[in-house]
């Protein structure tokens, strides 16, 4: 194995335990602050993990939203560092120069390491996100090959995603639902209003949801926009379901339904709320 030559910042990150932990206690190897001058980055609250995620591009943000919406995902660790001993050995075996910066060995990272709950038990998936234009660069492809070999060595599936694999309509819907999760109304109010919304939606199956919401506001003398905001929040909480590939603005009443497991959902959110209070 090649000699280690780590700069002071990398040594400090190792001492801090970056790249360790899971769930709420995970500490990403790279943060937005570390790469603040490079492109569009995002600090996003994770409803699943209950911590802030550090996403270094718009494509990473889109991937994160897709992962958090996936009910099989149980944990998302972004900017996950790869063991240096392994990447150096693999690079040497493959005849590829290991990444280095200003003469110092660079610790590689994968954009996402995801924990999944499947019928066959817990699994993991590693995901690297790149712009399709980046794949025209020979050096980028070489580093991706080291990463691919690394996860093969670990026995963990590895996927490379570009913007071409990102479903734009789905992500746009998820952005809307993500912001709806930040609503300030109490869960009791939302769930108490659910039967009324379900009734109005079913009674107007061919009418756009926004128009139905205005009708509800008018019928109950609510402030304009109240019902639409609550319907979005209930959809974000999965209490109301719809085909996520259908643009939200095109949805009609007949395309939104109450979740089959609504009682389980209600109990789960209530339990989570009680834990947060304590």
N, C-alpha and C positions, 0 to 999 in steps of 0.2 A: 504494500500500500504506500502511496506517496506520502511525504511528510506533511503534517498539518502546519499551516501558517495562517493563523486567524488574527484579524485586526482587533483592536481594543473594543470596538462597538459590538462585534460578534461575541467576544468573550463575555462582555457585560450581559448580553441577551441570554447567553447560556446560564450565567449565574442567576439571572432573574427567573429562570424556569420557563422562558417563552417556548411555545409549542407543546406545553404539557397540560395535563388536566382534561376534563371533559365537561359537557353541559355548561352550566353557569360558571364553572370554575376554570374553563379553558382560557389560555392566554395565547393569542395568535403570534406566530413568529414575526410577521410584519404587520405594522399598523399604518393607518392613514397618515399619521404624523411623520412616519419614517420616510414616506415617499410623496410628500405633499406637493412636490413640484412636477410630478409626472401624471398628466392627464386628469381625467375625471375620477374621483374617488368618493366613497360613500361610507358614512358611519350609520348603521341601521340597527334598530332594536329588534332582537329576535324574540318573537312571541313563544317559539318552541323552547329555546334555550334560556330565555330570561336574562340575556346579556346583550351588549352592543357588539355587532359584527363589523369587521373592517374589510371593505370590499374596494378593490383598487381599479375597477373599470365599470362601465355600464353593462358589459356582458356578464361580469361577475355578479352585479346586482340582479340582473334578469335570472341568472342561474340560481341565485339564492332564493328569490321569490318562488321559483318553480319547486325547489327542494322543500321549502317550508310549507308549501301547500300540499305536498305529497304526504298522505296519511301514513305511509310506510316508513318515513324518515323519523328517527328518534333522536338524532344528534347531528349537528353540522359544525365541523371545525374547519375554519378557513385559514389560508396561509400556513399550511401544516409542513413543518420542516422534515427533511429526509435525513436519515442517519449518514453522517459524513463518511464513515468507514466504508459503508456499502456503496455509496455513489462513487467514491474514489476507485474502489476495486472494479466496479462495473464499467466505469469510464476507461480504465486501463485495459480491461479485457476486450472492450469494444474498439479500442484504438481511437477514442475520442478524448480531446483535451477537456479536463474537468473545469467547470466555471471558476473563474478567479476575477477579482477586482483589484486593480492597482498592485498586483503582486501577492495579494492575500487570497487564500482559499475561500471560496464562496459556498455557503451552505444553501443547497437547493430546497425548494419548497413546492408543494402541490396546492393548487388553489382551494380545493375542498377535499376533506376526508369525511365521508358520510356514514353514519350508522343506520342500519335498516332493520326493521322487524318483518320477517317473512314467514310464510307457512312452514318453511324448513328450518326456521330458527334465525338468530341474529346474524347479519352479514354486514360487510363493509364495502364501500365503493369509493375509489379515488377519481377525482375529476380535475382535469386541467382545462382552462378556458383561454382561448387565443382568438385574435382577429384572423380571419382567413388570409388577409394580406401578410400576416406575420409568417405564415407557413411557406412563403416564397424565399425566406432567408435561410440559407444553409446552416448557419450556426444555431439558429432557433430550433431547427429540425434535429440537429445533433443533441442538443440539451433535452429535447423531448424524448429522444431515444434512450438516454440515460434514465429518465424518469419512468418510461415504459418498462424498462428492464428491472428497475427498482421494485415496482409494484408486482411484477411477475415473480420476482424473488420472494416477495412477502405473501404471495398467493392471494392477492387482493385485486379484483377487476379494476382496470384503469380505462377511463374514457376521455377522449379529447373532444371538446365542444368549441364550435365557432358560432358566429352570429347566424350562420345558415341553418343551424339546428334549433335555434330559438324561435318558438311560435309567437309571433309579434302580438297577435290579438289576445292570446292567453296571458302574456306578460302585462299587456295594458290593463286587462281586467284585474290581474293580481295586484298591480300598483294601486288601482282604485280600492280594492278590498283591503289592502294593507293599511291605507290611510283611514279606512272606515273602522279598523280595529282600534284606532286611537280615540274613538268617540268617548265622550265623558259621561254619558248617561249610565245609570246603574243597570246591571244585568236584569234586575227584577223588573224594571220598567220595560226593557226591550222584550223580555219573554212574556210579560203581561200583555203587551200589544200584539204579540204574534198571531193569536186567533183572528183578530180584526183584519190584519194584513192578508192572511191566508184566505179569508172569506172574500175580500175585495178582489184579490188576484184571480181567484177561481171564477168570480162572477163576471170578470172582464178578460177572457182568455185571449182576445185579439187586440187588446189595447196596450200601448207601450207602458212600461212600468212607471216612467216619469209622470205620465198623465194620470195613471191610477193613484199615484202618491198625492198628486195635487187634489184629486177628488176626495181622498181621505182627509187631507188637511182641511178642505172646505167643509166636509161633513161633520168634523169634530172640532171646528174652530181652532185649529192648530196653526202655529206660526208657519208661514210658507217654507217648505223644504224639510220640515220635521219628519214627515213620513218617509220621504225618499232617503234621508240620512239613516233612519232606523232600519229600513229595508236593506240598505247596503251593509249596515253593521251586522244584521242578522245573517246575511249571506256570508259575510266575512267570518262569522262564528260557526258557519255551516248549519245553522238552524234552518235556513232556507237554501235550497240547492238549485243549480241550473247548469246547463251545459257550458263549461268554462271556455270553450272555443267560440261561443257566440258572443259577439260584441255586446257589452252591457247596454249601450244606448239603443240597441235593436231589440232587446228582450221585451216580450209581451207577458201578460199575466199568466197565460197558460203554460209558459215555459219555466216558471218558478214554482217549486213545490216545497212542502215542509219535509224536513229530514225524517227518515224512517226511525232513526234512533234518537228522536228529540228528547225523550225523557232522560235517557242516559247522558245526553249532552248537557241538559239543564243541571243535572246532579253533579256532573264533572266540573262545570264552570263554577257552580256554587261552592264546591269543595275547595277549588283552587283559590277562590276569593277569600274563603275563611282562613286558608293557610297564609295568604298574603297579609291579612289583618293581624295575625299572630306572629 
